[in-house]
């Protein structure tokens, strides 16, 4: 695992924070380690702080009454989770589960509130990060409500391309079964869409590596609903 200050400085939440505030954040953060499939917190549990991914991946999920799981987010290095109850409400709105061996930094609620009260710049950074998270969530809701599965998959591939800094290929960071869950479809339907897009000359699938054969057409045909 990277050093705590380096993780914090490169995180989406505290990017740009340095000096004494960064040092105080690092001193406050408690390292926690999780096994594959371990539940970090349950939906409805009382929050006593929030977490930031330090290594591995964490999924945020909602559970249906019949036991089915809907993945809301899959989070990687430097991404915070469980932060909303720190500022509003006492209970976690979703469950967090480790997708493999993972580590996270835990920030105790009361200590964190005291710190951001003393350093207003931290509050501004958090507001910006939460605004980005809200836009991402709104886009996900729009995708599930208004787009068909090919459009959702294409949007996700384009999102990965942007995140990974490529226009010619992406690497899937989760198994295809969990990707299907994230996109609100079945594994069988996802496999069929991958095959159709491959046959149409848009992509080539090689395990976890997805070659983007026609980035522009992928945007025009699916991402923009054309």
N, C-alpha and C positions, 0 to 999 in steps of 0.2 A: 504494500500500500504506500502511496506517496505520503510525504510529510503533510501534517494537518494544514499548515499555513499555505502550502502550495495548492492543495485541494481547494481551500477557501478562496484564495486569490484568483483561481481560474474558474470558479463556479459561476453559474448563471445568477446566483443570488448576491454574491459579494464581489463580483468582478469590479475592479477599480478601487476597492478598499485596500488601504495599506497602513503602515505605521502602527501606532498604538491600538486603534480599534481592531485591526487584524490580529495582532498579538493577543488581545483580550479574548477575541472569538476563539482562537486556537486553544488558549488555556482553558476556556470553558467547555470546549467540545470533548465529549466522552466517546472513546472508540468502542463500538459494539460489533460483534461478529455473529453471523447467522449461517445455518446449514441450508442446503437445498430444500425448498419447500417449507421452510420455517415461517410461521406467522409472526410478524413484527408487532402488529397491533390489529385489533378487530374493529370493524365498523361498530360505532356506538360506544366504544370504550372511552373512558375519561382521559383526556390528554394532559400530560404533564410536561410536554415539550415537543420539539420536532426533530427531524432527522435530515441528513444529507448523505447521498450515496458516496462512499469512498472507494469502493471496489465492487465489481460485479453488477448485477441488475436486480431491480426491485419492481414488482408489478403492483399497481393499485387496482383493486377489484371490488365489484359489488356482487353479492350473492342473491340469487333468486330463491323463492320459498322451496322450489323443488331441488335445490342444491346446485343448479347451473351457475357457472361463473362468467361474468362479463368483465373483460379487462378494460379499464378506463385509460390507463397510461402504463407505459413501460419506461422506467427511469434508469439512467446510467450515471456515470461519474460526474459529481458536482451538482446533481439535481436535488432540490429539496423535496421533502414530502411530509405530510402531517402538519403543515405550517398554519393552515387556516384557523384551527381551533385556538392557536396561541393568541389570535387577535379577536376572534369572533366565535362564541360558543365554547363548550367544554368537551364536546365529543368528536371523535374522528368520523368523518362522513363516509369513509370507505375503509376497506381492509388493505394492509400492506403485507406482501408475501415475497420472500427471497426466491429468485428464479434459479439460483445455484449458490455455491459458496459465495458469500458477500460480506462486505463490511460497511458500516455507516457511522457517521458522527452524530451524536445526540446532543442537543442543546436544551438544557433545562429551562422551562418556561419563565420562571420568575427572574432568574439571572439574566436571561436574554432580554426581557422587558426592561430591566434596569439599565442594561448596556445600551440599547437603542435610545432610551430616554436621554442618556448622556451624550450620544453621538447621532444627531439628526441625519447625517449623511447615510447612515445605515437604514433609516426608515425610508428614505427616498429610493435606495437601491432595492429594498424589499417591495415597495409599491410598484416599481418598474417590472420586477420579476413576476409578481402576481398578475399584473396586467397582461404580460406575455402569455402566462399560463391560461388566463381567461380567454384570450383570443384563440389559443390552441384548442381549448375545450369547445368554444363556440363553433369553430371550424369542424370539429369532430361531430358535433350534434347535427350541423348542416349536412355533413357528408352522409351520416346514417339515415337522415330523414329524406334527403332529396336526391342522392346519387345512387346509381346502381353499383353492383359489386365491381365491375371493371373500372369505373371511375374512382371508387374508393381505393382500389389497389394501385391505380396509376398515381393518385394523389400521394399515397404512402411512398411509392417508389421515388417520386419527385422530391418528397420531403427528405428521404434518406440521402438522395443525391446531393441536396443542398447541405445537409448536416455533415456528410462525409467528404464534401468538396470535389465531387466527380460529376461529369455529365455523360460518361460512357459506360459506367457500371456502378452497382451498389452491392454491398454485402448485407444480407439479411441478418439482423442481430438477434433474432428469436426463431424458434422452430416454426415451421409452416402451420402446424396445428394451432399454435398460440397466435400466429399472425391472423389466421382465419377468425379466431375469437375477437381479436382487436378490431377487425374490420366488420364484425357483426355478421359473419356468414359461416358456412360449414367448411370443413377441410376438403370435402369432395368438390364443392362448388369452386373453392379457391384453386384447386388443382386443374379444374376444367378451364377456368379463366386464364391461368398461366399458359395452358396449352393453346388456347385460342389466340392469345396475344403473341405467342411464339410463332404460330402458323401465319399470323398476319404480318410478321416481319418487324414487330415492335421491340421484342426482347428475345434473349436467348438465356435459358435457365441452365446453370451448371452447378447443381447443389445449392449452396448458400449464395453463390455469386450470380447476380442477375446482370447480364449485359444489356445496356440500353442502346439498341441498334438505331433508333430514330427518336431522339429526345424531343425534337420539335413536334413531330407528329403525335408523340405520346401526350404532350401538352395540349395540342389542338383537339385531338380526337376524344380524349377522356377528361383531362384535368379541367378543361373549360366547358365540358359538357357538349362538345361538338359531335 
